[in-house]
Amino acid sequence: MAHLFTPKKVGAYTLTHRVVLAPMTRLRTIQPGDIPSPMMADFYGQRASQGGLEIVEGVSISVPARSYLGAASFYHDGQVEGWKAIANAVHASGGRVFMQLIHGGRQSHVEMTGGVAPVAPSVVPFEGVALTKDGFVPASPHRALGIEEIPGVVEEFRVAAQRAHDAGFDGVELHGANGYLVDQFIQDGTNRRTDAYGGPIENRVRFLRETVEALISVWGAERVGVRISPSGEWGGISDSNPEATFSHVASVLDGYGIAYLHVIEPRIKGDDTLHDDHPPVAVKYLRPHFSGPIIAAGGFDGDSAEAIVASGDADLVAFGRHFSSNPDLPYRLLHKLPLTPYVRAAFWGGDEKHYSDFPAYSPTVETAEETGETA
């Protein structure tokens, strides 16, 4: 772990290690109103470490941007205190916390969008799902955004970024991955527009540019990150030449001098691993196009995280599933301690069980679990 546990400057901040908490949609807000819950503050506070970075789960910027019942959002004043509690919980342990901002685009349902049709760059039918009171259901038919509507969506990103700033966060991350709205504009499988936002890649990244510039207008570039998923499959997304597309995206983002580029490896689809033995590839071809810090995500363990940082292909590694069940994951990785297995059934909603009730490492507890005794 000689490389994973060394300091790294990321934008405005110097981190003491390279283990990052990845954003995970855990559906623990209080309904109605998507109010951040006390158990969310517990969850993030437990996983904070001195000089470590946490990225908070995709936070919808408006009602039409929502995709999943119970997921996070930040668009009304009643949510402020809950988000302040989360930022304070992370800071109490010396950590840094960025809020990931998202618009679900066509991955939604009218029950989640306030009764209006989900929006997308273009109308391209797909078999996506949204989460409503009836569970996961087929997404509602979507419509194409009018060009005159796009500035309004960009403004919603800016307002949400300002809210995150006022709530005490350390920065924001634009969710440009996993087939949500920003990603839908980037990739040609979902963007069939013929106006200034469609066609050649230079046009397809225009929406990305405008949203990044909106976030920078609030935070400055050194406190803004962007997440992408080259060759990702979540949300029925596709591109005819992903390596060329995302190399261009990386070059564009490099020009802004943002804090980091966060890359999901193609071996991961949402919370599933598609290819267990697939080596990291996305960060390898993006590295020549992005000079700032790169966070790699998707299917890493301690050894593979150390290896990719040592190789120089990535500077930090984000963990989701292992961090969900090991609140002290950096400590465990550093000391090569056993990891508590994650509980997949608790990923998509629930209460504190298998969410904020996982204990930190204790030799007494671990020995009892191995022998089947109760500590």
GIQUIFEN-V604278 format. One record per pair of residues at least 12 apart in sequence whose ideal C-beta (glycine too) atoms are under 8 Angstrom apart, sorted by the first residue. I is the first residue (numbers start at 1). J is the second residue. D is the distance in Angstrom with one decimal. If there is no record, write none. Layout:
I&J&D  I&J&D
//
This chain:
1&302&7.0  1&306&5.5  1&333&6.5  1&334&5.5  1&336&7.7  2&306&7.5  2&310&7.5  3&18&7.4  3&306&5.8  3&309&4.3  3&310&4.5  4&17&6.6  4&18&5.0  4&19&6.5  4&302&7.4  4&305&5.6  4&306&4.7  4&309&5.5  4&317&7.1  4&333&6.8  4&334&7.8  5&17&4.8  5&18&7.2  5&19&7.9  5&330&7.7  5&334&5.4  6&18&7.2  7&51&7.5  8&293&6.6  8&315&5.7  8&316&6.4  9&293&7.7  10&53&6.7  10&259&5.6  10&260&5.5  10&293&5.0  10&315&7.7  10&316&7.1  11&171&6.7  11&221&7.7  11&222&3.9  11&223&5.7  11&224&7.6  11&225&7.4  11&258&7.2  11&259&2.7  11&260&6.6  11&292&8.0  11&293&7.7  12&170&8.0  12&171&7.5  12&220&7.6  12&222&4.3  12&223&5.4  12&259&7.0  13&53&7.6  13&96&5.3  13&170&6.8  13&259&8.0  14&51&7.4  15&51&5.1  15&52&6.5  15&53&5.6  15&96&7.0  15&316&7.5  16&50&6.1  16&51&2.9  16&52&7.0  17&49&7.4  17&51&6.5  17&52&6.1  17&330&5.7  17&334&7.7  18&305&7.6  18&309&5.6  18&315&6.6  18&316&4.2  18&317&6.2  19&49&7.9  19&52&6.5  19&305&7.3  19&316&7.5  19&317&6.6  19&319&6.6  19&329&6.3  19&330&4.3  19&333&6.2  20&52&7.4  20&53&4.8  20&54&7.3  20&55&6.6  20&295&5.7  20&297&8.0  20&316&5.2  20&317&6.6  20&318&4.2  20&319&7.1  21&44&7.8  21&47&5.3  21&52&7.6  21&53&7.2  21&54&4.0  21&55&6.3  21&318&7.1  21&319&6.9  21&320&7.9  21&323&5.1  22&55&6.3  22&297&5.3  22&318&3.7  22&319&5.9  22&320&3.9  22&323&6.9  23&55&4.5  23&56&6.2  23&57&4.7  23&58&5.8  23&100&4.4  23&173&7.2  23&175&7.6  23&227&7.5  23&320&7.8  24&57&5.4  24&271&7.8  24&320&4.9  24&324&6.5  24&347&7.4  25&57&5.2  25&58&5.7  25&68&6.1  25&71&5.4  25&72&7.8  25&348&7.5  26&40&7.9  26&43&7.5  26&57&6.1  26&324&7.9  26&347&6.8  26&348&7.6  26&349&7.5  26&355&6.7  27&68&6.1  27&69&7.2  27&70&3.4  27&71&5.6  27&131&7.3  27&348&5.7  27&349&3.8  27&350&7.7  28&40&5.3  28&43&7.4  28&70&6.7  28&349&7.2  28&350&7.5  28&351&8.0  28&355&6.5  29&70&5.6  29&71&6.8  29&72&5.8  29&73&7.6  29&82&8.0  30&82&7.9  31&69&7.1  31&70&6.5  33&76&7.2  33&78&5.7  33&79&7.2  34&60&7.5  34&66&7.6  34&70&7.8  34&71&7.1  34&72&6.4  34&73&4.2  34&79&6.5  35&78&6.3  35&79&5.9  35&82&5.3  36&72&6.7  36&79&6.2  36&82&2.9  36&83&5.4  36&85&7.0  36&86&5.9  37&82&6.8  38&85&7.2  39&351&7.2  39&352&5.1  39&355&6.5  39&356&4.8  40&72&7.9  40&82&7.3  40&86&5.9  41&82&7.5  41&85&4.3  41&86&4.9  41&88&7.7  41&89&4.5  42&89&7.3  42&352&7.6  42&356&4.3  43&355&6.2  43&356&4.5  44&56&6.8  44&86&5.2  44&89&5.6  44&90&5.4  44&97&6.9  45&86&7.8  45&89&3.1  45&90&6.3  45&92&6.5  45&93&6.5  46&327&3.9  46&356&6.5  46&358&7.8  46&360&7.7  47&323&6.0  47&327&5.0  47&329&7.3  48&89&6.9  48&90&4.3  48&91&7.8  48&92&7.3  48&93&3.8  48&94&7.1  48&95&3.5  48&97&7.6  49&93&6.3  49&94&7.1  49&95&5.8  49&328&7.7  49&330&5.1  49&331&7.4  50&93&6.7  50&94&3.7  50&95&7.1  51&94&6.3  51&95&7.3  51&96&7.7  52&94&7.9  52&95&4.9  52&96&7.1  52&330&6.0  53&95&7.1  53&96&5.0  53&97&7.6  53&98&7.0  53&316&7.3  54&90&5.7  54&95&5.9  54&96&7.2  54&97&4.8  54&98&7.4  55&97&7.7  55&98&5.0  55&99&7.9  55&100&5.5  55&173&5.5  55&225&7.6  55&262&7.4  55&318&7.0  56&72&7.1  56&86&6.8  56&97&6.2  56&98&6.9  56&99&4.9  56&100&6.0  56&169&7.8  57&71&7.3  57&72&5.4  57&100&6.5  58&71&6.9  58&72&6.8  58&100&5.1  58&101&7.7  58&102&3.8  58&175&5.2  58&180&7.7  59&72&4.5  59&73&5.9  59&74&5.0  59&99&5.5  59&100&6.2  59&101&5.6  59&102&6.4  59&160&7.0  59&164&7.7  60&72&7.0  60&73&3.8  60&74&7.6  60&75&7.2  60&102&5.8  60&103&7.0  60&104&6.8  61&73&7.5  61&74&7.3  61&75&6.3  61&101&5.6  61&102&7.1  61&103&5.8  61&156&4.5  61&157&5.5  61&159&7.4  61&160&4.1  62&75&5.2  62&103&7.4  62&156&4.8  62&160&7.9  63&75&6.8  63&113&6.3  63&114&4.3  64&103&8.0  64&108&7.7  64&113&4.5  64&114&6.3  64&116&5.7  64&118&7.4  64&119&6.8  65&102&6.7  65&103&4.0  65&104&5.7  65&108&8.0  65&113&8.0  65&156&7.1  65&181&7.5  66&104&6.3  66&108&6.5  66&112&4.4  66&113&6.4  67&104&3.4  67&107&5.0  67&108&4.6  67&109&7.9  67&112&6.1  67&130&5.3  67&131&7.2  67&180&7.7  68&104&8.0  68&112&7.2  68&130&6.6  68&131&4.0  68&348&8.0  69&111&7.7  69&112&6.6  69&131&5.1  69&132&5.5  69&133&6.2  70&131&7.3  70&349&5.3  71&131&7.7  74&99&7.3  74&160&5.4  74&163&5.0  74&164&6.6  74&167&7.7  75&156&7.6  75&159&7.7  75&160&6.7  75&163&7.7  80&163&7.3  80&166&7.5  80&167&6.0  83&99&7.6  83&163&7.6  83&164&7.3  83&167&4.1  83&168&7.9  83&169&7.6  84&167&5.0  84&168&5.6  87&167&5.8  87&168&3.9  87&169&5.2  87&170&7.9  88&168&6.6  91&168&7.4  96&170&4.5  96&171&7.7  97&169&5.7  97&170&5.6  98&169&6.5  98&170&6.1  98&171&4.3  98&172&5.9  98&173&5.0  98&223&7.9  98&225&6.1  99&164&4.3  99&167&8.0  99&169&4.9  99&171&7.8  99&172&5.2  99&173&7.2  100&172&7.3  100&173&4.3  100&174&7.7  100&175&5.2  100&227&6.9  101&157&5.9  101&160&5.2  101&161&6.5  101&164&7.4  101&172&5.6  101&173&7.1  101&174&6.0  101&175&6.4  101&215&7.4  102&175&4.0  102&180&5.6  102&181&7.9  103&153&6.5  103&156&7.5  103&157&7.4  103&175&8.0  103&180&6.4  103&181&4.0  103&182&7.1  104&118&7.1  104&130&7.7  104&180&5.4  104&181&6.6  105&118&6.6  105&119&6.2  105&120&5.1  105&121&8.0  105&142&7.5  105&179&7.9  105&180&5.4  105&181&3.2  105&184&4.9  106&118&5.0  106&119&7.1  106&120&3.9  106&126&7.1  106&128&6.7  106&139&6.4  106&142&3.9  106&181&7.8  106&184&6.5  106&190&7.7  106&235&8.0  107&128&5.0  107&129&7.7  107&130&6.4  107&139&5.9  107&179&6.4  107&180&6.2  107&235&5.2  108&130&4.9  108&139&6.1  108&140&6.7  108&142&7.8  109&130&3.7  109&132&5.5  109&137&6.0  109&138&7.9  109&139&5.9  109&140&4.8  110&140&4.7  111&130&7.8  111&132&4.4  111&133&7.0  112&130&5.7  112&131&7.7  112&132&6.4  113&140&7.6  117&140&6.3  117&141&6.4  117&142&5.9  117&143&4.7  118&139&6.5  118&140&5.7  118&141&7.9  118&142&4.2  118&143&7.7  119&142&6.2  119&143&6.1  119&144&7.4  119&145&4.9  119&149&7.7  119&153&7.9  119&181&7.3  120&142&4.7  120&143&7.4  120&144&6.3  120&145&7.0  120&181&7.1  120&184&5.3  120&190&6.6  121&144&6.6  121&145&6.5  121&181&8.0  121&184&5.3  121&185&4.9  121&190&6.2  121&191&4.3  121&192&7.5  121&193&5.5  121&197&6.5  121&198&6.7  121&207&7.6  122&144&5.2  122&190&6.6  122&191&5.9  122&192&4.0  122&193&5.6  122&198&7.3  123&142&6.4  123&143&6.5  123&144&5.4  124&189&7.1  124&190&5.4  124&192&6.4  126&139&7.5  126&235&7.5  126&236&3.6  127&236&6.5  128&179&7.7  128&235&5.8  128&236&5.6  131&348&7.3  131&349&8.0  144&193&7.5  147&195&5.4  147&196&7.1  147&197&6.8  150&197&6.8  150&207&6.6  150&210&7.5  151&210&7.9  153&181&7.6  154&207&7.7  154&210&4.8  154&211&5.6  154&214&5.2  155&214&7.1  157&174&7.4  157&211&4.9  157&214&5.0  157&215&6.4  158&214&3.9  158&215&7.1  158&217&6.3  158&218&6.2  160&172&8.0  161&214&6.9  161&215&4.8  161&218&4.3  161&219&6.3  162&218&5.1  165&218&5.7  165&219&6.5  170&223&6.7  171&219&5.9  171&223&3.6  171&224&6.2  171&225&6.7  171&259&6.2  172&215&5.5  172&218&7.8  172&219&6.1  172&223&7.2  172&224&5.9  172&225&7.5  173&224&7.5  173&225&4.2  173&226&6.7  173&227&5.8  173&262&6.5  174&208&7.8  174&211&5.8  174&212&6.1  174&215&6.0  174&224&7.1  174&225&7.3  174&226&4.7  174&227&7.0  175&227&5.6  176&208&6.0  176&226&5.3  176&227&5.9  176&228&5.0  176&249&7.7  177&227&4.6  177&228&5.2  177&229&3.7  177&232&6.2  177&262&7.9  177&264&5.5  178&229&5.4  178&232&5.9  178&234&4.4  178&235&5.8  178&237&7.5  178&264&7.2  178&270&7.0  179&229&7.9  179&232&6.8  179&234&5.2  179&235&2.1  179&236&6.3  179&237&3.7  180&235&6.7  181&207&7.9  182&207&6.5  182&208&5.6  182&211&6.3  183&228&7.4  183&229&6.8  183&232&7.5  183&235&7.3  183&237&5.8  184&235&7.9  184&237&7.2  185&197&6.4  185&204&5.9  185&205&7.7  185&206&7.7  185&207&4.1  185&208&6.6  186&204&5.5  186&205&6.1  186&207&8.0  186&208&6.1  186&228&7.8  186&239&7.6  186&245&6.6  186&246&8.0  186&249&6.3  187&204&7.5  187&237&5.5  187&238&6.3  187&239&4.0  187&242&7.6  187&245&6.6  188&204&6.8  188&238&8.0  188&239&5.4  188&240&5.5  188&245&7.5  189&236&8.0  189&237&6.3  189&238&3.3  189&239&5.7  189&240&7.4  190&236&7.8  190&237&6.2  190&238&7.5  191&204&5.2  201&244&7.3  201&245&5.7  201&248&5.0  202&248&7.8  204&245&7.8  205&248&6.8  205&249&6.0  205&252&5.5  208&226&7.8  208&249&6.9  208&252&7.2  209&252&6.6  212&224&6.7  212&226&6.5  212&253&7.0  212&256&6.0  212&258&7.1  213&256&7.8  216&256&6.6  216&258&7.7  221&256&5.2  221&257&4.6  221&258&5.1  221&259&7.2  222&257&7.1  222&258&7.6  222&259&5.4  223&259&6.0  224&256&7.8  224&258&5.0  224&259&5.9  225&258&6.2  225&259&4.9  225&260&4.5  225&261&7.3  225&262&5.7  225&295&7.6  226&253&5.6  226&258&6.2  226&260&7.9  226&261&6.0  226&262&6.7  227&262&4.0  227&263&7.6  227&264&6.9  227&297&8.0  228&246&6.1  228&249&6.1  228&250&7.9  228&261&7.1  228&262&7.2  228&263&6.0  228&264&7.2  229&263&7.6  229&264&4.0  229&266&7.7  229&282&8.0  230&242&5.0  230&243&7.2  230&245&7.7  230&246&4.1  230&263&7.0  230&264&7.9  230&266&6.5  230&282&4.4  230&286&7.3  231&266&3.8  231&282&6.8  232&264&6.0  232&266&6.5  232&268&7.9  232&269&7.0  233&266&7.8  233&269&4.8  233&274&7.2  234&269&5.2  234&270&4.7  243&285&5.6  246&282&7.3  246&286&6.4  247&285&6.5  247&286&6.6  247&288&7.9  247&289&5.0  248&289&7.8  250&286&4.6  250&289&3.9  250&290&4.2  251&289&4.6  251&290&7.4  253&290&6.5  254&289&6.4  254&290&4.7  254&291&5.6  254&292&6.6  257&292&7.0  258&292&6.5  259&292&7.1  259&293&7.1  260&292&6.1  260&293&4.3  260&294&6.8  260&295&5.5  260&315&7.7  260&316&7.4  261&286&7.0  261&290&5.0  261&292&6.6  261&293&7.5  261&294&5.2  261&295&7.2  262&294&7.8  262&295&4.3  262&297&6.5  262&318&6.7  263&282&5.0  263&283&5.1  263&286&6.2  263&294&6.1  263&295&6.9  263&296&5.8  263&297&6.7  263&314&7.6  264&282&7.4  264&297&5.1  264&298&5.0  265&278&7.6  265&280&5.2  265&281&7.0  265&282&5.3  265&283&7.3  265&296&6.6  265&297&6.8  265&298&3.6  265&299&6.4  266&278&7.3  266&281&6.5  266&282&6.0  266&298&7.8  267&280&7.9  267&298&5.9  267&299&5.3  268&297&7.4  268&298&3.5  268&299&5.5  271&320&7.4  271&321&6.9  271&344&7.2  271&347&5.6  273&299&5.2  276&299&7.3  278&299&7.9  280&296&6.1  280&298&7.9  280&304&7.9  280&308&5.7  280&313&6.6  280&314&7.5  282&296&7.9  283&296&4.9  283&308&7.1  283&313&4.7  283&314&4.9  284&313&5.2  287&312&7.3  287&313&5.6  293&315&4.3  293&316&6.4  294&313&7.4  294&314&4.8  294&315&5.5  294&316&7.6  295&314&6.7  295&315&7.1  295&316&4.6  295&317&7.0  295&318&5.2  296&308&5.5  296&313&7.2  296&314&3.7  296&316&7.4  296&317&5.3  296&318&7.1  297&317&7.1  297&318&3.9  297&319&7.8  297&320&7.2  300&317&5.1  300&319&6.5  301&322&7.2  302&333&4.2  302&336&7.0  305&317&3.9  305&319&7.6  305&333&7.3  321&342&4.6  322&339&5.8  322&342&6.5  324&342&5.0  324&343&7.9  324&347&7.3  324&355&7.8  324&358&7.8  325&339&7.3  325&340&4.6  325&341&6.3  325&342&4.1  325&343&6.6  325&354&7.5  325&358&5.1  326&339&5.3  326&340&5.4  326&358&6.8  326&361&7.8  327&358&5.7  327&359&7.7  327&360&5.7  328&360&4.2  328&361&5.7  331&360&7.6  331&361&6.6  332&361&5.7  337&361&5.3  337&366&7.9  338&366&6.2  340&358&6.0  340&359&8.0  362&375&7.8
//
